[in-house]
Amino acid sequence: MLMFMYKHNKTKMFKNTKRPTKFQKLTSLAILGVATITAVGFSYIPRANADSYDAQIKALQSQNASKQAAVNDLASQASSYQDAINKLQQQIDAVQGQININLAKQADLQTQITQSQADLDQQKKVLGENIRVTYVEGQISTIEMLATSKNLSEFVDKEEYHTAVKNKIQDTLKKIAVLQNQLKEQKTQVENLLVDQKAQQAQLDASKGEQDRLLALNSSQQASYNAEINSNKSKISDLRKQQAAENARLFSGSGSHIIAGNNGNDTYPNKWRNADQDSMVDSWGMYNRECVSYTAWKVYESGRFMPYWGGRGNANQWDDNARAAGIPVDGNPKVGDVAVKNSGPYGHVMYVEHVYSDGSIYISQYNQSLNGTYSEAIISAEGVRSAGLQFIHFQ
């Protein structure tokens, strides 16, 4: 609970070369000469539900903040998806490297098997020829073989040769058969390994495909949120342009014009004035450097009661809020009133500093140009009527 002591303010002077050079603020309070009034407490709510000057813009900005948070979360998820995809791709590449090695080994083994088969066929052919020769010679009697041999030694050599050749061929056949079986066994092992590796690769491909799908969905969601954010930004820009045009129209009529910017008369507290616009909430739940925050301060500064209207809509709802609270509202301006302009997306409120005899008024205000700055202006009597200004007579 923040406590504020209402105080009586010194009379301020506003100068105008075309109008009386001085006017007093709230002369009735000056006559009373009250030094202090009983302290009044205000409940402080960190942030109003609706913007104190522009609920539509704040709602859009709130949506954008929420959507941007979603985009940030999605971006974080996308990074995780991409990291998983990269790791899966590394595994896929590693498995593919192993598959390539084994495919090369499989091809080499097949070449060796083919060559061994060719060697086997050749040795079988040689063996067959040897057997044939042996068989033919076997049809000759021992006496005939001895007769055809030059001597006994030659006979013995022939026998030993045929036997050695036969044994050699048979040994070669056995070695080739063993080698061929080994090669076939190795080939079978490589083929089984390839089956496992290709199954592993298929599983990795499926996992990567799912990560790719999630990443694509994530990107689509991000694009959708970003499109909505940009759309809201465009709406905000349009609303500000509309309100700026409405505010400018109020001061463009005959006899109505802006007098000065910050000429030293601005009493808005430094803690709100020097902060970025809409970065803080004042004691009445309104964003700083807005027209409503400034006029709320001016009512409080004058020693009158300013209700807590944070979260109760835009400036163009102030006159309705006042009527609901039993505060008098009409079209007749008085010094110290808050003037309410209801046109535009969110309206505008100003503080009446002086009322001239012809019905024109001198006002001070904030954010007339939507730049969060102070200014003073004259609004002609015709401007007051044509704008349909309503005046809240705070007590």
RAUR-V826083 format. One record per backbone hydrogen bond with DSSP energy under -1.0 kcal/mol. CO is the residue of the C=O (numbers start at 1). NH is the residue of the N-H. E is the energy in kcal/mol with one decimal. If there is no record, write none. Layout:
# RAUR-V826083
CO,NH,E
CO,NH,E
This chain:
# RAUR-V826083
2,42,-2.4
4,40,-1.8
6,37,-1.3
26,30,-1.3
27,31,-2.1
28,32,-1.7
29,33,-2.0
40,4,-1.6
42,2,-1.9
54,58,-2.5
55,59,-2.6
56,60,-2.3
57,61,-2.9
58,62,-2.6
59,63,-2.4
60,64,-2.6
61,65,-2.5
62,66,-2.4
63,67,-3.1
64,68,-3.1
65,69,-2.1
66,70,-2.0
67,71,-2.7
68,72,-2.7
69,73,-2.3
70,74,-2.7
71,75,-2.7
72,76,-2.1
73,77,-2.5
74,78,-3.2
75,79,-2.0
76,80,-1.7
77,81,-3.0
78,82,-2.8
79,83,-2.3
80,84,-2.5
81,85,-2.7
82,86,-2.6
83,87,-2.3
84,88,-2.7
85,89,-2.6
86,90,-2.1
87,91,-2.1
88,92,-2.9
89,93,-2.8
90,94,-2.3
91,95,-2.8
92,96,-2.6
93,97,-2.2
94,98,-2.0
95,99,-2.9
96,100,-2.6
97,101,-2.1
98,102,-2.6
99,103,-2.6
100,104,-2.3
101,105,-2.4
102,106,-3.0
103,107,-2.4
104,108,-2.4
105,109,-2.9
106,110,-2.2
107,111,-2.0
108,112,-2.5
109,113,-2.9
110,114,-2.5
111,115,-2.6
112,116,-3.0
113,117,-2.2
114,118,-2.1
115,119,-2.7
116,120,-2.8
117,121,-2.6
118,122,-2.4
119,123,-3.0
120,124,-2.5
121,125,-1.9
122,126,-2.7
123,127,-3.1
124,128,-2.7
125,129,-2.4
126,130,-2.6
127,131,-3.1
128,132,-2.3
129,133,-2.6
130,134,-2.9
131,135,-3.0
132,136,-2.9
133,137,-3.0
134,138,-2.0
136,139,-1.1
137,140,-1.3
141,145,-2.7
142,146,-2.5
143,147,-2.2
144,148,-2.2
145,149,-1.3
151,155,-1.7
152,156,-2.6
153,157,-2.6
154,158,-2.3
155,159,-1.9
156,160,-2.7
157,161,-2.7
158,162,-2.5
159,163,-2.2
160,164,-2.9
161,165,-3.1
162,166,-2.2
163,167,-2.8
164,168,-3.0
165,169,-2.6
166,170,-2.4
167,171,-2.6
168,172,-2.6
169,173,-2.8
170,174,-2.2
171,175,-2.6
172,176,-2.9
173,177,-2.4
174,178,-2.6
175,179,-3.0
176,180,-2.9
177,181,-2.3
178,182,-2.5
179,183,-2.9
180,184,-2.5
181,185,-2.4
182,186,-2.9
183,187,-2.8
184,188,-2.4
185,189,-2.4
186,190,-2.7
187,191,-2.7
188,192,-2.6
189,193,-2.5
190,194,-2.6
191,195,-2.1
192,196,-2.3
193,197,-2.9
194,198,-2.7
195,199,-2.0
196,200,-2.6
197,201,-2.7
198,202,-2.4
199,203,-2.2
200,204,-2.5
201,205,-2.8
202,206,-2.3
203,207,-2.4
204,208,-2.9
205,209,-2.6
206,210,-2.1
207,211,-2.3
208,212,-2.9
209,213,-2.2
210,214,-2.6
211,215,-2.6
212,216,-2.5
213,217,-2.6
214,218,-2.8
215,219,-2.7
216,220,-2.2
217,221,-2.5
218,222,-2.6
219,223,-2.5
220,224,-2.2
221,225,-2.8
222,226,-2.9
223,227,-2.2
224,228,-2.1
225,229,-2.8
226,230,-2.6
227,231,-2.2
228,232,-2.6
229,233,-2.5
230,234,-2.0
231,235,-2.2
232,236,-2.9
233,237,-2.5
234,238,-2.3
235,239,-2.8
236,240,-2.5
237,241,-2.2
238,242,-2.6
239,243,-2.6
240,244,-2.8
241,245,-2.3
242,246,-2.2
243,247,-2.9
244,248,-2.5
245,249,-2.0
246,250,-1.4
249,252,-1.1
253,256,-1.8
257,378,-2.8
260,376,-2.5
261,263,-1.3
269,272,-1.1
269,273,-2.7
270,274,-3.0
276,279,-1.9
280,288,-2.0
282,285,-1.6
286,282,-3.6
288,278,-1.5
290,294,-2.2
291,295,-2.2
292,296,-2.3
293,297,-2.1
294,298,-2.2
295,299,-2.3
296,300,-2.4
297,301,-3.4
298,302,-1.6
299,304,-1.7
300,303,-1.7
307,309,-1.1
309,312,-1.7
314,317,-1.8
315,318,-1.9
317,321,-2.6
318,322,-2.6
319,323,-2.2
320,324,-2.3
321,325,-1.4
322,327,-2.9
323,326,-1.4
328,393,-2.6
330,391,-3.5
334,337,-2.2
337,352,-2.9
338,392,-2.5
339,350,-2.2
340,390,-2.1
341,348,-2.0
346,316,-1.7
348,341,-3.4
350,339,-2.5
351,364,-2.2
352,336,-2.8
354,362,-2.8
356,359,-2.0
360,356,-3.0
361,379,-2.7
362,353,-2.8
362,354,-1.6
363,377,-2.3
364,351,-2.7
365,375,-2.0
367,370,-1.3
373,367,-2.0
375,365,-2.3
376,259,-2.8
376,260,-1.1
377,363,-2.9
378,257,-2.1
379,361,-2.5
380,384,-2.5
381,385,-2.1
382,386,-3.4
383,387,-2.0
384,389,-1.9
390,340,-3.5
391,330,-1.8
392,338,-1.6
392,394,-1.2
